Amino acid sequence: MNIRHYLDAGAMGADVICRRIGIDDDYRAMRRLGVFTAEHHIRYFSEMHLGGKYSTHTVVVERSAKAGHVLSFILDRTDQRLACTVEIVLVGVGMDTRRPAPFPDDIAAKFDELIDATNELTWELPLSGAMGIRRS
């Protein structure tokens, strides 16, 4: 597979997380808020072939008032191994201003629940170290 397929799989995992916490079409239409992707980092661990079976699993690593850091695992189900990770930094934005905007309290709380679940993992996340939430 080429990069597009891995990136699509990772981005779909992030989209599932966003929809699960309420960042969906209604959120964009009613609240006039959304997210933009600010950064991606792809790490390859093993090759997959187009048409092979895979699954994507995504966790939320951390967040700030306006940004979230997610990590998608693309698992090669044919060969039973980790094929790739896709890290993404999502930035909350106002759809009218197209500028960064804080996550509403209910969305931030749902992000926090997913971060708590990630923190319960008993193994270290294979983060790139090349990106994350900026603290200023």
Residue pairs with C-beta under 8 A, 6 or more apart in sequence:
1 47
1 48
1 49
1 50
1 52
3 42
5 48
5 50
6 42
6 44
6 48
6 74
6 83
6 84
6 86
7 40
7 42
7 86
9 54
9 56
9 72
9 74
9 84
9 86
10 40
10 42
10 56
10 58
10 72
10 74
10 84
10 85
10 86
10 88
11 37
11 72
11 86
11 88
12 56
13 56
13 57
13 58
13 70
13 72
13 73
13 86
14 37
14 58
14 70
14 72
14 86
14 88
14 90
16 56
16 58
17 58
17 60
17 70
17 114
18 24
18 35
18 90
20 110
20 114
21 107
21 110
21 111
21 114
22 106
22 107
22 110
23 33
23 34
23 35
23 107
27 33
27 34
27 107
28 34
28 95
31 104
32 94
32 95
32 96
33 92
33 93
33 94
33 95
33 101
33 104
34 92
34 93
34 95
35 68
35 90
35 91
35 92
35 93
36 90
36 91
36 93
37 88
37 89
37 90
37 91
38 67
38 89
38 90
38 91
39 87
39 88
39 89
39 131
40 86
40 87
40 88
41 86
41 87
41 128
41 130
41 131
42 84
42 85
42 86
42 87
43 84
43 85
43 87
43 126
43 128
44 83
44 84
45 81
45 82
45 83
45 84
45 85
46 76
46 79
46 81
46 82
46 83
47 83
48 54
48 74
48 76
48 78
48 83
48 84
49 78
52 76
52 77
52 78
52 79
53 76
53 77
53 78
54 74
54 75
54 76
54 77
54 78
54 83
55 74
55 75
55 77
56 72
56 73
56 74
56 75
57 72
57 73
57 75
58 70
58 71
58 72
58 73
59 70
59 71
59 73
59 114
59 117
59 118
59 121
59 125
60 68
60 69
60 70
60 111
60 114
60 115
60 118
61 69
61 70
61 71
61 87
61 115
61 118
61 125
61 127
61 132
62 68
62 69
62 115
62 132
62 133
63 69
63 103
63 108
63 111
63 112
63 115
63 133
64 133
64 134
64 135
65 102
65 103
65 108
66 91
66 92
66 100
66 101
66 102
66 103
67 89
67 90
67 91
67 92
67 100
67 133
67 134
68 89
68 90
68 92
68 103
68 111
68 133
69 87
69 88
69 89
69 90
69 131
69 132
69 133
70 87
70 88
70 90
71 85
71 86
71 87
71 88
71 125
71 126
71 127
72 85
72 86
72 87
72 88
73 82
73 84
73 85
74 82
74 83
74 84
74 85
74 86
75 81
75 82
75 83
76 82
76 83
82 126
85 126
85 128
87 127
87 128
87 130
87 131
89 131
89 132
89 133
91 100
92 100
92 101
92 102
92 103
92 107
93 99
93 100
93 101
94 101
102 108
103 111
118 125
